[in-house]
Amino acid sequence: MSATAGLWALTAVVLCAASVGRSSWSVALYMMTFFAAPHLWWWGRDLPSLRYAFVSGFILLAAVVLQSSGGRPTLGVPTKSRLPSIAALAMVINATFIHYVLAADRGISLDTYVELLKFVVLYFLMMSAIRDRRDLQIVLVAMAFGAGYLGYEVTINERGTFTAGRLEGVGAPGADTANGLASMLLLVLPLIGSLFMDGKRWHKILVMLGAPMALNVILMCNSRGAFLGLVGGAIVFLFLARGPSRKHAIRTLILGGAALYLLMGDPKILERFTTTFVGAEERDRSAASRIEFWKAGLVMLQDYPLGAGGGSFKFVFADRYLARVGSDQKARALHNGYLTEATDWGVQGLFLKILFLVGACAMALKTVNRCRKAGRAEDALVGVAFVAGLSSFLISCMFGSYLANEWAYWVAAILVRYSEIYAVEGAVAELAPSPARQLQGSKRTREAVA
């Protein structure tokens, strides 16, 4: 067994043992099996052939059940936090109806349907495992190590190959193409960046080492959607960071901009980015074909507004509807997460997914405002970073079918738990008497006794 495989196995055992006392370590184990999935790396040949994601998911379930039965204090689920959870359950009900009643091909739809079920369960398990600030930081640190590992393999070890100027052949489950990998890291970067604002010194060092390499991977993926997401997320981050938080936000963006400038070595990235805004005569074939697919998806949606089951456009109707819009493109994905969600699970399914994500975002923004008013600038900026990450991801979904991927469920769980954990801590701080009030109370007590 190679040293890398041995270290991976040892880390897995340690995280599994730690999960007995704190279930957030099982989320860290799950993240390790995602970012360093053995079957996707050369060293994985030295490990047994197992479904590691399934095993880690089962350990997460067992850890959450054990933690609940052990009586560890929990935040509970405030009434206003139920909206994302209700939307998630409604998504399951809607998809179940579409799959069993309206699906054009139930066999093709099955994989997408089962993935949706698994990711909704994962959302609730992450919600249950993250119960305080330390839990949240454990999960974010696991993501930071994972993103840093991917960046290390690509940047230092030069893993992967370049096809048409884009990084391929490296990634994670569901993020094993250039666009998918860029979308995932685009979301993860702001999440782990929050550790730089509200973490210990070694957290900051970890982010400073890993984030630039992860950013380099995004650039090497040469993804137009990811580039737009980076710009959009930065704008959202700066806009939402108000008051004392804005100074911290500006410094963070300057550091990120400097890293981006130093890493921007491939002129093809800027060339592909500019093709998004030019006229039809100058637009490259990739952008033009994407619009043809969007038109075909909209035509299909008119015929199947309630959805036609998972994968229905790509594997069932693509040729028919591409021909109807006058395109000779070969059948493939729609390259638009919103259209994919709508053609799979209907307009109502898309509405529920947006409600799920926007509901979690609204909760986080409320806590951000509460932290800002209480003078907790760093706590507010953490929430702003999470919202900026979601914004970047939603922008990238305009150019790829990523809305159904599991990292959409990660960020929803993190947003909800941030909103509850930081709100509860703020409420406790507000209720705690200040030293001046304690002194005044003691003085009144002495006077009453006298």
C-alpha positions in Angstrom: 0.0 0.0 0.0 1.3 3.5 -0.9 2.0 6.1 1.7 -0.9 8.2 0.4 -3.4 5.3 0.6 -2.2 4.5 4.1 -2.5 8.1 5.3 -6.0 8.2 3.7 -7.1 5.0 5.5 -5.6 6.2 8.8 -7.4 9.5 8.6 -10.6 7.8 7.8 -10.3 5.6 10.9 -9.5 8.6 13.1 -12.5 10.6 11.8 -14.7 7.6 12.3 -13.7 7.2 15.9 -14.0 10.9 16.5 -17.6 10.8 15.2 -18.7 8.8 18.2 -18.3 11.9 20.4 -19.1 14.6 17.9 -21.1 13.8 14.7 -19.6 16.7 12.8 -16.5 14.7 12.4 -18.5 12.2 10.3 -19.4 15.1 8.0 -15.6 15.7 7.7 -15.2 12.0 6.8 -17.9 12.3 4.2 -16.1 15.3 2.7 -12.9 13.4 2.6 -14.5 10.6 0.6 -15.8 13.3 -1.8 -12.7 15.4 -2.4 -10.3 12.5 -2.2 -12.6 9.7 -3.6 -10.2 6.7 -3.9 -11.5 5.5 -7.2 -10.6 8.8 -8.9 -7.0 8.8 -7.9 -4.0 6.7 -8.7 -3.4 5.7 -5.1 -6.9 4.4 -4.8 -5.9 1.2 -6.5 -4.2 0.2 -3.2 -7.4 0.4 -1.2 -10.4 -2.1 -1.2 -13.0 -1.5 -3.9 -15.9 -0.1 -1.9 -18.6 2.5 -2.2 -16.8 4.9 0.1 -19.4 7.7 -0.2 -22.1 5.2 0.8 -20.1 3.9 3.7 -19.3 7.4 5.0 -22.9 8.4 4.6 -24.0 5.5 6.7 -21.4 6.4 9.4 -22.8 10.0 9.3 -26.3 8.6 9.8 -25.2 6.4 12.7 -23.2 9.3 14.3 -26.3 11.6 14.2 -28.5 8.9 15.7 -25.9 8.2 18.4 -25.5 11.9 19.2 -29.3 12.5 19.4 -29.7 9.5 21.7 -26.8 10.7 23.8 -28.7 13.9 24.8 -26.1 16.4 23.4 -27.7 19.9 23.5 -29.1 21.0 20.2 -30.4 24.3 18.9 -33.7 22.8 17.8 -35.5 24.0 14.7 -37.0 27.5 15.1 -40.3 28.1 13.3 -38.8 30.3 10.7 -36.1 27.8 9.8 -38.7 25.3 8.7 -39.1 26.8 5.2 -36.0 25.2 3.6 -36.8 21.9 5.3 -40.4 22.0 4.1 -39.3 22.9 0.6 -36.8 19.9 0.7 -39.5 17.5 1.7 -41.9 18.9 -1.0 -39.1 18.4 -3.6 -39.1 14.7 -2.6 -42.8 14.4 -2.9 -42.9 16.2 -6.2 -40.1 14.1 -7.7 -41.7 10.9 -6.5 -44.9 11.8 -8.2 -43.1 12.8 -11.4 -40.9 9.7 -11.4 -43.7 7.1 -10.9 -46.5 8.8 -12.8 -45.2 11.2 -15.4 -41.7 10.1 -16.2 -41.1 9.5 -19.9 -38.7 6.6 -19.1 -38.7 5.5 -15.5 -35.5 3.5 -16.0 -33.6 6.6 -17.1 -35.2 8.8 -14.5 -34.2 6.4 -11.6 -30.6 7.6 -11.2 -31.5 11.3 -11.0 -34.5 10.5 -8.7 -32.3 8.4 -6.3 -29.7 11.1 -6.2 -32.3 13.7 -5.2 -33.4 11.5 -2.4 -29.9 10.9 -1.2 -29.0 14.6 -1.2 -32.1 15.6 0.7 -31.2 13.0 3.3 -27.6 14.4 3.3 -29.0 17.9 3.9 -31.0 16.8 7.0 -28.0 14.8 8.3 -25.7 17.8 8.0 -28.3 19.9 9.7 -28.4 17.5 12.6 -24.6 17.1 12.8 -23.8 20.8 12.9 -25.0 22.0 16.3 -22.6 24.8 17.3 -19.8 27.0 16.0 -17.1 24.4 16.4 -19.2 21.9 14.4 -19.5 24.4 11.6 -15.8 25.1 11.6 -15.0 21.4 11.5 -17.1 21.0 8.4 -15.5 24.1 6.8 -12.0 22.9 7.7 -12.7 19.6 6.0 -13.8 21.4 2.9 -10.7 23.5 3.0 -8.4 20.5 3.2 -10.4 18.9 0.4 -10.2 21.9 -1.9 -6.6 22.4 -1.0 -5.8 18.7 -1.8 -7.4 19.1 -5.3 -5.4 22.3 -5.8 -2.2 20.6 -4.7 -2.6 17.6 -7.0 -3.3 19.9 -10.0 -1.0 22.7 -9.3 2.0 20.9 -7.7 1.7 17.4 -9.0 0.3 18.4 -12.4 -2.5 15.9 -12.3 -5.1 15.9 -15.1 -4.8 16.6 -18.8 -5.7 19.5 -21.0 -8.3 19.1 -23.7 -9.1 22.1 -25.9 -7.3 24.3 -23.3 -9.3 23.0 -20.3 -8.4 20.9 -17.4 -10.0 17.4 -17.5 -9.4 14.0 -15.9 -9.4 15.2 -12.3 -12.1 16.1 -9.8 -14.7 14.6 -7.5 -18.0 12.6 -7.8 -20.3 14.8 -9.9 -17.5 17.3 -10.4 -15.3 15.2 -12.8 -15.5 17.5 -15.8 -14.0 21.0 -16.1 -17.3 22.8 -15.8 -18.5 20.7 -12.9 -15.2 21.0 -11.0 -15.2 24.7 -11.4 -18.8 25.0 -10.2 -18.1 23.0 -7.1 -14.9 24.9 -6.2 -16.5 28.2 -7.0 -19.0 27.5 -4.2 -16.5 26.1 -1.8 -14.0 28.9 -2.0 -16.2 31.6 -0.2 -17.3 29.0 2.4 -13.7 28.1 3.4 -12.8 31.8 3.1 -15.0 32.5 6.1 -12.3 30.7 8.2 -10.0 33.5 7.4 -12.4 35.9 9.0 -13.6 33.8 12.0 -11.0 31.2 12.6 -7.9 30.4 14.6 -4.4 31.2 13.3 -3.9 27.8 11.8 -7.3 28.1 10.0 -6.1 31.2 8.4 -2.8 29.6 7.4 -4.7 26.7 5.9 -6.9 29.0 3.8 -3.9 31.0 2.7 -2.2 27.9 1.5 -5.1 26.0 0.0 -7.4 28.7 -1.5 -4.9 30.1 -4.1 -4.3 26.5 -5.4 -8.1 25.9 -5.6 -8.5 29.2 -7.4 -5.8 28.1 -9.8 -7.8 25.0 -10.6 -10.9 27.1 -11.4 -8.9 29.2 -13.8 -7.4 26.0 -15.4 -10.9 24.7 -15.9 -11.4 27.7 -18.3 -15.1 27.8 -17.5 -17.1 30.9 -18.6 -19.8 30.3 -16.1 -17.3 30.0 -13.2 -15.6 33.3 -14.3 -18.9 35.1 -14.3 -19.7 33.5 -10.9 -16.4 34.8 -9.5 -17.2 38.3 -10.6 -20.9 38.1 -9.4 -19.9 36.6 -6.1 -17.4 39.4 -5.4 -20.0 42.0 -6.2 -22.5 40.5 -3.8 -19.8 40.1 -1.1 -18.9 43.8 -1.3 -22.5 45.0 -1.6 -23.7 43.0 1.5 -20.6 43.9 3.7 -21.8 47.1 5.2 -20.5 49.2 8.1 -17.3 47.9 9.8 -17.6 44.7 7.8 -16.9 46.5 4.6 -13.3 47.3 5.5 -12.6 43.6 6.1 -14.4 42.7 2.9 -12.3 45.2 0.9 -9.1 43.7 2.3 -10.3 40.2 1.6 -11.2 41.1 -2.0 -7.8 42.8 -2.5 -6.1 39.6 -1.4 -8.3 37.5 -3.7 -7.8 39.9 -6.6 -4.0 39.8 -6.2 -4.1 36.0 -6.2 -6.3 36.1 -9.3 -4.0 38.5 -11.1 -0.9 36.4 -10.4 -2.6 33.2 -11.4 -4.2 34.6 -14.6 -1.6 33.2 -17.0 -3.7 31.7 -19.7 -5.0 34.3 -22.2 -7.7 31.8 -23.4 -9.6 32.4 -20.2 -10.2 36.1 -21.0 -10.9 35.3 -24.6 -13.6 32.8 -23.7 -15.0 35.2 -21.1 -15.4 38.0 -23.7 -17.3 35.8 -26.1 -20.2 35.9 -23.7 -20.9 39.5 -24.5 -20.3 39.8 -28.2 -22.8 39.5 -31.1 -24.0 36.4 -32.8 -21.5 36.8 -35.6 -18.5 36.7 -33.3 -19.8 34.4 -30.6 -17.8 31.1 -30.5 -19.5 27.8 -31.3 -19.7 26.8 -27.7 -21.8 29.8 -26.7 -24.0 29.6 -29.8 -24.7 25.9 -29.3 -25.6 26.5 -25.7 -28.3 29.0 -26.7 -29.7 26.4 -29.2 -30.0 23.9 -26.3 -31.7 26.5 -24.1 -34.3 27.1 -26.9 -34.9 23.4 -27.2 -35.3 23.1 -23.4 -37.9 25.9 -23.4 -39.9 24.2 -26.2 -39.9 20.9 -24.3 -41.0 22.7 -21.2 -44.0 24.0 -23.0 -45.0 20.4 -23.8 -44.1 19.0 -20.4 -44.6 21.8 -17.9 -45.0 19.3 -15.0 -41.7 17.6 -15.9 -40.8 14.4 -17.7 -38.6 12.7 -15.1 -34.8 12.8 -14.4 -32.6 13.0 -17.4 -35.5 13.3 -19.7 -34.1 16.0 -22.0 -30.6 14.6 -22.4 -31.5 10.9 -22.8 -35.1 10.9 -24.2 -36.1 14.1 -26.0 -32.9 16.0 -27.0 -32.9 15.0 -30.6 -36.6 15.7 -31.1 -36.5 19.2 -29.6 -33.2 20.2 -31.1 -34.6 19.4 -34.5 -37.7 21.5 -33.7 -35.5 24.6 -33.1 -33.4 23.9 -36.3 -30.3 22.7 -34.6 -28.1 19.8 -35.7 -26.4 19.4 -32.3 -25.9 16.0 -30.8 -27.9 15.1 -27.7 -26.3 16.1 -24.5 -27.2 18.1 -21.3 -29.0 21.4 -21.4 -26.1 23.3 -19.9 -28.5 25.2 -17.7 -29.3 24.1 -14.2 -32.7 25.9 -14.1 -34.0 24.4 -17.3 -32.7 21.0 -16.4 -34.5 21.2 -13.1 -37.7 22.3 -14.8 -37.7 19.7 -17.6 -36.9 17.0 -15.0 -39.3 17.8 -12.2 -41.5 20.5 -13.7 -41.9 24.2 -13.1 -43.1 23.4 -9.6 -39.9 21.4 -9.0 -37.8 24.4 -10.0 -39.8 26.7 -7.8 -39.3 24.4 -4.8 -35.6 24.2 -5.4 -35.3 28.0 -5.6 -37.5 28.2 -2.5 -35.2 25.8 -0.7 -32.0 27.8 -1.5 -33.5 31.3 -1.3 -35.2 30.4 2.0 -31.9 29.4 3.5 -30.2 32.5 2.1 -32.9 34.8 3.6 -32.4 33.2 7.0 -28.7 33.8 6.8 -29.2 37.4 5.7 -31.4 38.1 8.7 -28.7 36.8 11.1 -26.1 38.9 9.2 -28.2 42.0 9.9 -28.6 41.1 13.5 -24.8 40.6 13.9 -24.1 43.9 12.2 -26.5 45.8 14.5 -24.9 44.1 17.5 -21.4 45.3 16.4 -20.3 41.7 15.6 -18.6 42.6 12.3 -16.7 39.4 11.8 -19.7 37.2 12.5 -21.7 39.2 10.0 -19.0 38.9 7.4 -19.0 35.1 7.8 -22.7 35.0 6.7 -21.9 37.4 3.9 -19.3 35.0 2.6 -21.7 32.1 2.7 -24.3 34.2 0.7 -21.7 35.3 -1.8 -20.8 31.6 -2.3 -24.4 30.7 -3.0 -24.7 33.7 -5.4 -21.6 32.6 -7.3 -23.0 29.1 -7.6 -26.4 30.3 -8.8 -24.8 32.3 -11.5 -22.7 29.4 -12.7 -25.9 27.3 -12.9 -27.0 29.5 -15.8 -24.2 27.8 -17.8 -24.3 24.3 -16.5 -26.6 21.7 -15.0 -25.3 21.9 -11.5 -28.4 22.9 -9.6 -29.1 19.2 -8.8 -25.6 18.5 -7.5 -24.9 17.8 -3.9 -23.0 21.0 -3.1 -26.3 22.9 -3.5 -27.5 20.9 -0.5 -24.3 21.5 1.4 -24.6 25.3 1.2 -28.2 25.2 2.2 -27.4 23.3 5.4 -24.5 25.6 6.2 -26.6 28.7 5.6 -29.4 27.5 7.8 -27.1 26.4 10.6 -25.1 29.6 10.4 -28.4 31.6 10.8 -29.4 29.6 13.9 -26.0 29.2 15.6 -24.9 32.8 15.3 -28.4 34.1 16.1 -28.6 32.1 19.3 -25.1 33.2 20.3 -26.0 36.8 19.7 -29.2 36.4 21.7 -27.2 35.0 24.6 -24.8 37.8 24.4 -27.6 40.4 24.4 -29.2 38.8 27.4 -26.0 38.6 29.4 -25.7 41.6 31.7 -22.8 44.0 30.9 -20.2 44.8 33.6 -21.8 48.3 34.1 -25.2 46.7 34.6 -23.8 44.2 37.0 -22.1 47.0 39.0 -25.3 49.0 39.0 -27.3 45.9 40.1 -24.9 45.2 43.0 -25.1 48.8 44.1 -29.0 48.7 44.2 -28.8 45.4 46.1 -26.5 46.9 48.7 -28.8 50.0 49.1 -31.9 47.7 49.5 -30.1 45.7 52.2 -29.1 48.9 54.0 
